[in-house]
Amino acid sequence: MAADASQLDRLFEVIAARKGADPASSYTARLFSKGVQACAQKLGEEAVETVIAAASGDRESALSESADLLYHWLVLIAALDLEPGQVYAELARREGRSGLDEKAARTER
């Protein structure tokens, strides 16, 4: 199996299939059972762990924590009834636009 970004879509399908499953049978189902706020908090924890690993120069830990971060991001967007394709579309909408211009446009909303 190729290692590329399509793995995110496959992982999302597995994650979404766990919605409504028995929390005793699946870590993902357990996260969903705790609600969006808990899923968001877990994503934040993983983001902090990723930052700490990167800031300390620990490439192996940063790699592992990055994978955890992406997994928990997918859980959160599934909990919000979003799909990766919607995020990809938002990124495509922003493509070719200066990051400074994009930030300025968001503060104007």
DSSP file (Angstrom, degrees, kcal/mol; ACC not computed):
  #  RESIDUE AA STRUCTURE BP1 BP2  ACC     N-H-->O    O-->H-N    N-H-->O    O-->H-N    TCO  KAPPA ALPHA  PHI   PSI    X-CA   Y-CA   Z-CA
    1    1 A M              0   0    0      0, 0.0     2,-0.1     0, 0.0     0, 0.0   0.000 360.0 360.0 360.0 133.0    0.0    0.0    0.0
    2    2 A A        -     0   0    0      1,-0.1     2,-0.9     4,-0.0     5,-0.0  -0.394 360.0-132.4 -69.9 143.6    1.4    3.4   -1.0
    3    3 A A        +     0   0    0     -2,-0.1     2,-0.3     3,-0.1    -1,-0.1  -0.840  59.3 113.5 -98.2 100.2    2.2    5.8    1.8
    4    4 A D  S >  S-     0   0    0     -2,-0.9     3,-2.0     0, 0.0     4,-0.3  -0.872  82.7 -73.3-152.8-175.4    0.6    9.1    0.7
    5    5 A A  T >> S+     0   0    0      1,-0.3     3,-1.6    -2,-0.3     4,-0.7   0.679 113.8  78.3 -65.2 -17.3   -2.1   11.5    1.7
    6    6 A S  H 3> S+     0   0    0      1,-0.3     4,-1.9     2,-0.2    -1,-0.3   0.736  79.7  73.0 -63.9 -18.8   -4.9    9.2    0.4
    7    7 A Q  H <> S+     0   0    0     -3,-2.0     4,-2.9     1,-0.2    -1,-0.3   0.830  88.5  60.4 -62.8 -30.9   -4.3    7.3    3.7
    8    8 A L  H <> S+     0   0    0     -3,-1.6     4,-2.5    -4,-0.3    -1,-0.2   0.921 104.9  47.4 -61.7 -43.1   -6.1   10.2    5.5
    9    9 A D  H  X S+     0   0    0     -4,-0.7     4,-1.8     2,-0.2    -2,-0.2   0.901 113.6  47.4 -66.1 -40.2   -9.2    9.6    3.5
   10   10 A R  H  X S+     0   0    0     -4,-1.9     4,-1.7     2,-0.2    -2,-0.2   0.917 112.8  48.7 -66.5 -42.0   -9.1    5.8    4.2
   11   11 A L  H  X S+     0   0    0     -4,-2.9     4,-2.7     1,-0.2    -2,-0.2   0.900 108.0  55.3 -63.7 -39.9   -8.5    6.5    7.9
   12   12 A F  H  X S+     0   0    0     -4,-2.5     4,-3.3     1,-0.2     5,-0.2   0.900 104.2  54.0 -60.2 -40.5  -11.4    8.9    7.9
   13   13 A E  H  X S+     0   0    0     -4,-1.8     4,-1.7     2,-0.2    -1,-0.2   0.912 110.6  46.0 -60.0 -42.3  -13.7    6.2    6.5
   14   14 A V  H  X S+     0   0    0     -4,-1.7     4,-0.7     2,-0.2    -2,-0.2   0.929 114.3  48.4 -64.9 -45.3  -12.7    3.9    9.4
   15   15 A I  H >< S+     0   0    0     -4,-2.7     3,-1.4     1,-0.2     4,-0.4   0.941 110.7  49.8 -60.9 -48.9  -13.1    6.7   11.9
   16   16 A A  H >< S+     0   0    0     -4,-3.3     3,-1.3     1,-0.3    -1,-0.2   0.844 104.8  59.2 -60.9 -33.8  -16.5    7.7   10.6
   17   17 A A  H 3< S+     0   0    0     -4,-1.7    -1,-0.3    -5,-0.2    -2,-0.2   0.703  97.5  62.0 -67.7 -18.7  -17.6    4.0   10.7
   18   18 A R  T X< S+     0   0    0     -3,-1.4     3,-2.4    -4,-0.7    -1,-0.2   0.588  74.2 114.8 -84.1 -10.8  -16.9    4.0   14.5
   19   19 A K  T <  S+     0   0    0     -3,-1.3     3,-0.1    -4,-0.4    10,-0.1  -0.416  88.0  12.0 -60.7 129.7  -19.5    6.7   15.2
   20   20 A G  T 3  S+     0   0    0      1,-0.3    -1,-0.3     9,-0.2    -2,-0.1   0.418  98.8 132.4  82.7  -2.3  -22.2    5.2   17.3
   21   21 A A  S <  S-     0   0    0     -3,-2.4    -1,-0.3     1,-0.1     5,-0.1  -0.288  73.2 -77.4 -75.1 167.6  -20.2    2.0   18.0
   22   22 A D    >>  -     0   0    0      1,-0.2     3,-2.2    -3,-0.1     4,-0.7  -0.521  35.2-143.7 -67.4 120.0  -19.8    0.6   21.5
   23   23 A P  T 34 S+     0   0    0      0, 0.0     3,-0.3     0, 0.0     7,-0.3   0.738  99.8  61.1 -59.0 -22.0  -17.3    2.8   23.4
   24   24 A A  T 34 S+     0   0    0      1,-0.2     3,-0.1     5,-0.1    -2,-0.1   0.672 105.5  47.8 -76.7 -15.3  -16.0   -0.4   25.1
   25   25 A S  T <4 S+     0   0    0     -3,-2.2     2,-0.3     1,-0.2    -1,-0.2   0.557 116.0  32.4-101.8  -8.6  -15.0   -1.8   21.8
   26   26 A S     X  -     0   0    0     -4,-0.7     4,-2.1    -3,-0.3    -1,-0.2  -0.978  56.0-145.6-155.3 131.7  -13.1    1.1   20.2
   27   27 A Y  H  > S+     0   0    0     -2,-0.3     4,-2.2     2,-0.2     5,-0.1   0.901 108.6  52.1 -60.1 -41.4  -10.9    4.0   21.3
   28   28 A T  H  > S+     0   0    0      1,-0.2     4,-2.4     2,-0.2    -1,-0.2   0.928 108.5  49.0 -63.0 -45.6  -12.4    6.1   18.5
   29   29 A A  H  > S+     0   0    0      1,-0.2     4,-2.3     2,-0.2    -1,-0.2   0.873 108.7  54.9 -61.4 -36.6  -16.0    5.2   19.6
   30   30 A R  H  X S+     0   0    0     -4,-2.1     4,-0.9    -7,-0.3    -1,-0.2   0.910 107.5  49.5 -62.9 -42.5  -15.0    6.2   23.2
   31   31 A L  H >< S+     0   0    0     -4,-2.2     3,-1.0     1,-0.2     4,-0.5   0.946 111.3  48.8 -61.0 -47.7  -13.8    9.6   21.9
   32   32 A F  H >< S+     0   0    0     -4,-2.4     3,-1.5     1,-0.3    -2,-0.2   0.884 105.2  58.8 -58.8 -38.9  -17.0   10.2   20.0
   33   33 A S  H 3< S+     0   0    0     -4,-2.3    -1,-0.3     1,-0.3    -2,-0.2   0.733 100.5  57.2 -65.5 -20.9  -19.1    9.2   23.1
   34   34 A K  T << S-     0   0    0     -3,-1.0     4,-0.5    -4,-0.9    -1,-0.3   0.574 111.1-124.0 -86.7 -10.2  -17.4   12.0   25.1
   35   35 A G    <>  -     0   0    0     -3,-1.5     4,-2.0    -4,-0.5    -1,-0.2  -0.129  31.1 -59.5  94.7 171.5  -18.6   14.6   22.6
   36   36 A V  H  > S+     0   0    0      1,-0.2     4,-2.8     2,-0.2     5,-0.2   0.882 127.3  57.1 -60.4 -42.7  -17.1   17.3   20.4
   37   37 A Q  H  > S+     0   0    0      1,-0.2     4,-2.4     2,-0.2    -1,-0.2   0.913 108.9  45.7 -59.9 -42.9  -15.5   19.2   23.3
   38   38 A A  H  > S+     0   0    0     -4,-0.5     4,-2.4     2,-0.2    -1,-0.2   0.882 112.4  51.4 -67.9 -37.2  -13.5   16.2   24.4
   39   39 A C  H  X S+     0   0    0     -4,-2.0     4,-2.0     2,-0.2    -2,-0.2   0.908 111.5  47.8 -64.1 -40.6  -12.5   15.5   20.9
   40   40 A A  H  X S+     0   0    0     -4,-2.8     4,-2.2     2,-0.2    -2,-0.2   0.902 110.8  51.0 -66.2 -41.4  -11.3   19.1   20.5
   41   41 A Q  H  X S+     0   0    0     -4,-2.4     4,-2.3    -5,-0.2    -2,-0.2   0.911 109.2  50.8 -62.3 -42.0   -9.4   18.9   23.8
   42   42 A K  H  X S+     0   0    0     -4,-2.4     4,-2.3     1,-0.2    -1,-0.2   0.896 108.7  51.8 -64.3 -39.7   -7.7   15.7   22.7
   43   43 A L  H  X S+     0   0    0     -4,-2.0     4,-2.3     1,-0.2    -1,-0.2   0.916 109.2  51.0 -61.4 -42.1   -6.6   17.3   19.4
   44   44 A G  H  X S+     0   0    0     -4,-2.2     4,-2.3     2,-0.2    -2,-0.2   0.904 108.4  51.1 -61.3 -41.9   -5.2   20.2   21.4
   45   45 A E  H  X S+     0   0    0     -4,-2.3     4,-2.3     1,-0.2    -1,-0.2   0.920 111.0  48.2 -61.3 -43.5   -3.2   17.9   23.6
   46   46 A E  H  X S+     0   0    0     -4,-2.3     4,-2.1     1,-0.2    23,-0.2   0.866 109.2  53.7 -66.3 -35.3   -1.8   16.1   20.6
   47   47 A A  H  X S+     0   0    0     -4,-2.3     4,-2.5     2,-0.2    -1,-0.2   0.925 109.4  48.0 -63.8 -43.6   -0.9   19.5   19.0
   48   48 A V  H  X S+     0   0    0     -4,-2.3     4,-2.7     1,-0.2    -2,-0.2   0.923 111.0  50.6 -63.1 -44.0    1.0   20.5   22.2
   49   49 A E  H  X S+     0   0    0     -4,-2.3     4,-2.2     1,-0.2    -1,-0.2   0.875 110.6  50.3 -62.1 -36.7    2.8   17.2   22.2
   50   50 A T  H  X S+     0   0    0     -4,-2.1     4,-2.5    15,-0.2    -2,-0.2   0.927 111.3  48.0 -66.0 -44.7    3.8   17.6   18.6
   51   51 A V  H  X S+     0   0    0     -4,-2.5     4,-3.1     2,-0.2     5,-0.2   0.916 111.2  50.3 -62.2 -44.4    5.1   21.1   19.2
   52   52 A I  H  X S+     0   0    0     -4,-2.7     4,-1.7     1,-0.2     6,-0.2   0.925 111.8  47.6 -61.8 -44.5    7.1   20.0   22.2
   53   53 A A  H  <>S+     0   0    0     -4,-2.2     5,-2.1    -5,-0.2     4,-0.3   0.919 115.4  45.3 -62.7 -43.2    8.7   17.1   20.2
   54   54 A A  H ><5S+     0   0    0     -4,-2.5     3,-1.4     1,-0.2    -2,-0.2   0.924 111.7  51.3 -66.8 -44.1    9.5   19.5   17.3
   55   55 A A  H 3<5S+     0   0    0     -4,-3.1    -1,-0.2     1,-0.3    -2,-0.2   0.799 109.0  51.6 -65.1 -28.1   10.9   22.2   19.6
   56   56 A S  T 3<5S-     0   0    0     -4,-1.7    -1,-0.3    -5,-0.2    -2,-0.2   0.509 114.2-118.6 -86.3  -3.0   13.2   19.8   21.3
   57   57 A G  T < 5 +     0   0    0     -3,-1.4     2,-1.3    -4,-0.3    -3,-0.2   0.642  63.8 146.9  78.7  13.9   14.5   18.6   18.0
   58   58 A D     >< -     0   0    0     -5,-2.1     4,-2.6    -6,-0.2    -1,-0.2  -0.679  22.3-179.6 -87.4  91.0   13.2   15.0   18.5
   59   59 A R  H  > S+     0   0    0     -2,-1.3     4,-2.3     1,-0.2    -1,-0.2   0.873  77.1  52.2 -62.4 -40.9   12.4   14.0   15.0
   60   60 A E  H  > S+     0   0    0      2,-0.2     4,-2.3     1,-0.2    -1,-0.2   0.933 113.5  43.5 -63.8 -45.1   11.1   10.5   15.8
   61   61 A S  H  > S+     0   0    0      1,-0.2     4,-3.2     2,-0.2     5,-0.3   0.889 112.1  53.9 -66.3 -38.6    8.7   11.8   18.5
   62   62 A A  H  X S+     0   0    0     -4,-2.6     4,-2.0    -9,-0.3    -2,-0.2   0.888 109.3  49.2 -62.7 -38.3    7.6   14.6   16.2
   63   63 A L  H  X S+     0   0    0     -4,-2.3     4,-1.8     2,-0.2    -2,-0.2   0.948 114.5  43.8 -63.7 -49.5    6.8   12.1   13.5
   64   64 A S  H  X S+     0   0    0     -4,-2.3     4,-2.0     1,-0.2    -2,-0.2   0.920 115.2  47.9 -63.2 -45.3    4.9    9.9   15.9
   65   65 A E  H  X S+     0   0    0     -4,-3.2     4,-2.6     1,-0.2    -1,-0.2   0.840 107.3  57.2 -66.9 -32.2    3.0   12.8   17.4
   66   66 A S  H  X S+     0   0    0     -4,-2.0     4,-2.4    -5,-0.3    -1,-0.2   0.901 106.4  49.2 -63.9 -40.4    2.2   14.2   14.0
   67   67 A A  H  X S+     0   0    0     -4,-1.8     4,-2.2     2,-0.2    -2,-0.2   0.916 112.0  48.6 -63.8 -42.6    0.5   11.0   13.1
   68   68 A D  H  X S+     0   0    0     -4,-2.0     4,-2.6     1,-0.2    -2,-0.2   0.905 110.1  53.0 -61.3 -41.6   -1.4   11.2   16.4
   69   69 A L  H  X S+     0   0    0     -4,-2.6     4,-2.1   -23,-0.2    -2,-0.2   0.923 109.6  46.8 -60.8 -46.7   -2.3   14.8   15.6
   70   70 A L  H  X S+     0   0    0     -4,-2.4     4,-2.3     2,-0.2    -1,-0.2   0.905 111.6  51.8 -64.3 -41.2   -3.7   13.9   12.2
   71   71 A Y  H  X S+     0   0    0     -4,-2.2     4,-2.1     1,-0.2    -2,-0.2   0.948 112.4  45.0 -58.9 -49.2   -5.7   11.0   13.6
   72   72 A H  H  X S+     0   0    0     -4,-2.6     4,-2.2     1,-0.2    -1,-0.2   0.806 109.4  56.3 -69.9 -28.0   -7.3   13.2   16.3
   73   73 A W  H  X S+     0   0    0     -4,-2.1     4,-2.6    -5,-0.2    -1,-0.2   0.925 107.9  48.6 -64.2 -44.3   -8.0   15.9   13.7
   74   74 A L  H  X S+     0   0    0     -4,-2.3     4,-2.1     1,-0.2    -2,-0.2   0.895 109.9  51.9 -63.0 -39.6   -9.9   13.4   11.7
   75   75 A V  H  X S+     0   0    0     -4,-2.1     4,-2.4     2,-0.2    -1,-0.2   0.935 110.5  49.1 -60.5 -45.7  -11.9   12.3   14.8
   76   76 A L  H  X S+     0   0    0     -4,-2.2     4,-1.6     1,-0.2    -2,-0.2   0.932 110.8  47.3 -62.9 -46.6  -12.8   15.9   15.5
   77   77 A I  H  <>S+     0   0    0     -4,-2.6     5,-3.2     1,-0.2    -1,-0.2   0.878 112.3  51.0 -66.4 -32.9  -14.0   16.8   12.0
   78   78 A A  H ><5S+     0   0    0     -4,-2.1     3,-1.7    -5,-0.2    -1,-0.2   0.909 107.5  53.1 -65.2 -40.7  -16.0   13.6   12.0
   79   79 A A  H 3<5S+     0   0    0     -4,-2.4    -1,-0.2     1,-0.3    -2,-0.2   0.809 109.0  50.0 -62.5 -29.5  -17.5   14.6   15.4
   80   80 A L  T 3<5S-     0   0    0     -4,-1.6    -1,-0.3    -5,-0.2    -2,-0.2   0.363 118.4-114.6 -88.0   4.4  -18.5   17.9   13.8
   81   81 A D  T < 5S+     0   0    0     -3,-1.7     2,-0.2     1,-0.2    -3,-0.2   0.853  74.9 130.4  60.1  36.6  -20.1   16.1   10.8
   82   82 A L      < -     0   0    0     -5,-3.2    -1,-0.2    -6,-0.1    -2,-0.1  -0.681  47.0-142.4-106.4 168.5  -17.5   17.5    8.4
   83   83 A E    >>  -     0   0    0     -2,-0.2     3,-1.3    -3,-0.1     4,-1.2  -0.942  24.7-114.2-129.9 154.2  -15.4   15.5    5.9
   84   84 A P  H 3> S+     0   0    0      0, 0.0     4,-2.9     0, 0.0     3,-0.3   0.865 113.7  64.4 -54.5 -36.7  -11.8   15.9    4.8
   85   85 A G  H 3> S+     0   0    0      1,-0.2     4,-2.2     2,-0.2     5,-0.1   0.828  98.5  54.1 -57.9 -32.3  -13.0   16.9    1.3
   86   86 A Q  H <> S+     0   0    0     -3,-1.3     4,-1.7     2,-0.2    -1,-0.2   0.888 110.2  45.9 -68.8 -38.4  -14.6   20.0    2.8
   87   87 A V  H  X S+     0   0    0     -4,-1.2     4,-2.4    -3,-0.3    -2,-0.2   0.910 111.6  52.1 -68.8 -41.4  -11.3   21.0    4.4
   88   88 A Y  H  X S+     0   0    0     -4,-2.9     4,-2.5     1,-0.2    -2,-0.2   0.898 108.2  52.0 -60.5 -39.7   -9.4   20.2    1.1
   89   89 A A  H  X S+     0   0    0     -4,-2.2     4,-2.3    -5,-0.2    -1,-0.2   0.884 108.3  50.7 -64.8 -38.0  -11.9   22.5   -0.7
   90   90 A E  H  X S+     0   0    0     -4,-1.7     4,-1.5     2,-0.2    -1,-0.2   0.906 110.6  49.0 -66.1 -40.2  -11.2   25.3    1.7
   91   91 A L  H  X S+     0   0    0     -4,-2.4     4,-1.0     1,-0.2    -2,-0.2   0.912 110.8  50.7 -63.1 -41.1   -7.5   24.8    1.2
   92   92 A A  H >< S+     0   0    0     -4,-2.5     3,-0.5     1,-0.2    -2,-0.2   0.889 106.4  55.1 -63.2 -38.8   -8.1   24.9   -2.6
   93   93 A R  H 3< S+     0   0    0     -4,-2.3    -1,-0.2     1,-0.2    -2,-0.2   0.857 111.7  44.5 -61.5 -34.5  -10.1   28.1   -2.2
   94   94 A R  H >< S+     0   0    0     -4,-1.5     3,-1.9    -5,-0.1    -1,-0.2   0.614  86.2 121.6 -85.0 -13.1   -7.1   29.7   -0.5
   95   95 A E  T << S+     0   0    0     -4,-1.0     3,-0.1    -3,-0.5    -3,-0.0  -0.212  77.3  16.8 -58.5 137.0   -4.5   28.4   -2.9
   96   96 A G  T 3  S+     0   0    0      1,-0.3     2,-0.4     0, 0.0    -1,-0.3   0.470 100.3 116.3  82.1   1.9   -2.5   31.1   -4.6
   97   97 A R  S <  S-     0   0    0     -3,-1.9    -1,-0.3     1,-0.0    -3,-0.0  -0.844  74.0-106.2-104.9 139.8   -3.5   33.7   -2.0
   98   98 A S     >  -     0   0    0     -2,-0.4     4,-2.6     1,-0.1     5,-0.2  -0.350  20.8-131.7 -60.8 138.6   -1.0   35.3    0.3
   99   99 A G  H  > S+     0   0    0      1,-0.2     4,-2.4     2,-0.2     5,-0.2   0.859 109.9  53.3 -59.5 -35.7   -1.3   34.1    3.8
  100  100 A L  H  > S+     0   0    0      2,-0.2     4,-2.1     1,-0.2    -1,-0.2   0.905 109.6  47.4 -66.7 -41.1   -1.3   37.7    5.0
  101  101 A D  H  > S+     0   0    0      2,-0.2     4,-2.3     1,-0.2    -2,-0.2   0.903 111.4  51.6 -65.0 -40.9   -4.2   38.5    2.7
  102  102 A E  H  X S+     0   0    0     -4,-2.6     4,-1.8     2,-0.2    -2,-0.2   0.928 110.5  47.5 -62.7 -45.5   -6.1   35.4    3.9
  103  103 A K  H  X S+     0   0    0     -4,-2.4     4,-1.7     1,-0.2    -1,-0.2   0.909 111.4  51.1 -62.6 -41.7   -5.6   36.3    7.5
  104  104 A A  H  X S+     0   0    0     -4,-2.1     4,-0.9     1,-0.2    -1,-0.2   0.897 108.7  51.7 -62.7 -40.2   -6.8   39.9    6.9
  105  105 A A  H  X S+     0   0    0     -4,-2.3     4,-0.6     1,-0.2     3,-0.3   0.862 107.5  52.8 -65.9 -35.5   -9.9   38.6    5.1
  106  106 A R  H >< S+     0   0    0     -4,-1.8     3,-0.7     1,-0.2    -1,-0.2   0.858 106.4  52.1 -69.3 -34.3  -10.8   36.4    8.0
  107  107 A T  H 3< S+     0   0    0     -4,-1.7    -1,-0.2     1,-0.2    -2,-0.2   0.714 103.8  59.6 -75.1 -17.9  -10.6   39.3   10.5
  108  108 A E  H 3<        0   0    0     -4,-0.9    -1,-0.2    -3,-0.3    -2,-0.2   0.668 360.0 360.0 -81.1 -16.8  -13.0   41.3    8.3
  109  109 A R    <<        0   0    0     -3,-0.7    -1,-0.2    -4,-0.6    -2,-0.1   0.501 360.0 360.0 -67.6 360.0  -15.8   38.7    8.6
